[in-house]
Amino acid sequence: MVSDAIYCKDCGAPLAGTEWLSRNITWRPMVALALSVIPGLGHIYKHQQRAAVAWFIAVAATYSMAAALGFMLHAICAMNAALSGAVREEAFTRRRNPRGRTAMSPPARTRP
C-alpha cells in the first residue's frame, strides 16, 4: 500500500483521504470567504486587484437589476475568492488506470 496515493490503482477513483486543498497557498481560504461580504474584498486580500474590481462591478450591477440574481452572483464571488487557487487540480481531473479506462467510464463488455 502506498501512503501518499490519491487514486485507486485499479479504477482510478479518488481515495477517501484525498486532500482537496493545496498546502502551498499563502492566504487563508476562510479569511477570503469572510472578507467577501463586500464583493471583491476577498480578492484584494489575495492580491488580485483586477478580479476584485471586476467582481465588485459585476455584483453591484446585478444587485441593481435583480436582487435574487445579485445574491447568487455574490455567493459565486465569495466561493471564487475562497477556493480559486486553493483547490488541488488533481482532485477533479480524471486519470487513466492501467487498463486504459478513465475513472468514470463503465467497464468494458466482454463478447460471448
N, C-alpha and C positions, 0 to 999 in steps of 0.2 A: 504494500500500500504506500502510495506517495503522499506525504503530509501536505505538500503545497499544491496538490492537484485542484483545479477548479471545475473540471469537466469529467464526466464519466468516460472511461476509456472504451466502453462497449457501445454506448448510444450517443455520446456527445452532449448529453444534457448537463446543465449546470448543477453542481453538487450543492447540497443544503447549506454547507458552511461557506459558500462563496461570498466574498466581501464585495459589496456593491459600491462602496465609496472609496475613492482613491486616498491613499495616505500621504501623498506628496503635494497637498494643496497648502497654500499659505494663508488661507482665510477659513472662517468657520461657517458652514452652510446655515446653521440655525441663526446666526447673527445676521446674515444676509437676508434670510427669510423674515426675521423680525423687523429689520430696517425697511423692508419693502411695504410697510404700512403706508408709507409715502412712495408712490411708484417711482422707481429709478434709484432710490437711495441705497438699496442693496447692491445695485450695480456700481454705484460710486464707491461703496465700501470695497468692492473687488477691483477697483481702479479701471472700470470700464465706462468712462465718461460718455462716449458716443452712444453706447447702448442705453445708458441712463437717460440721456436726453430724448432718445427715440421712444423708449418705453413711457416716459412721463408724458410726452406729447400725445402718443397713441392712446394711452389710458384716459387722459383728461378729455381728449376729443370724443372718445367712445362714451364716457360717462355723460357728456353733454348731449349726446344723441339718444342714448338708451341706457338707463341705469343698470338694468339687468345684464346687458351685454358688457357694459363697462366693468361691472363687478367680476364677470367671468374673465375678461382680459386682465384685470388687476390680479386675480388669482394666478393666471398663467405667468404674469410678470414676476410675481413673488416666487413661484416654483422655479422659473428660469434663473432668477438671481441665486436661489439656494442650490440648485442642482447642476447648472451648466458648468462643466469643468470638474465637478466633484464625482460624478458617477463614472465608474470604470467602463470603458467601451467593451471590454471582454464580457461584461455581464449581459449584454444584449446581442452580441454577434454570434452567429451560428458557425460552428466549426465542423469540418468533415471528420467522421470517425474512420477507423482503418478500413471499413467495408465500403467507403465511398458515399455514404448517405449523410445528409445533414441531420442534426439532432431532431428536427421536426418532421422529417419525411417518413412516410409509412414504410414498413418492412417490405422488401421485395417479395413478389409472389413466386412460388415455385410451380413449374408446369408439371402436370401429371404424366 
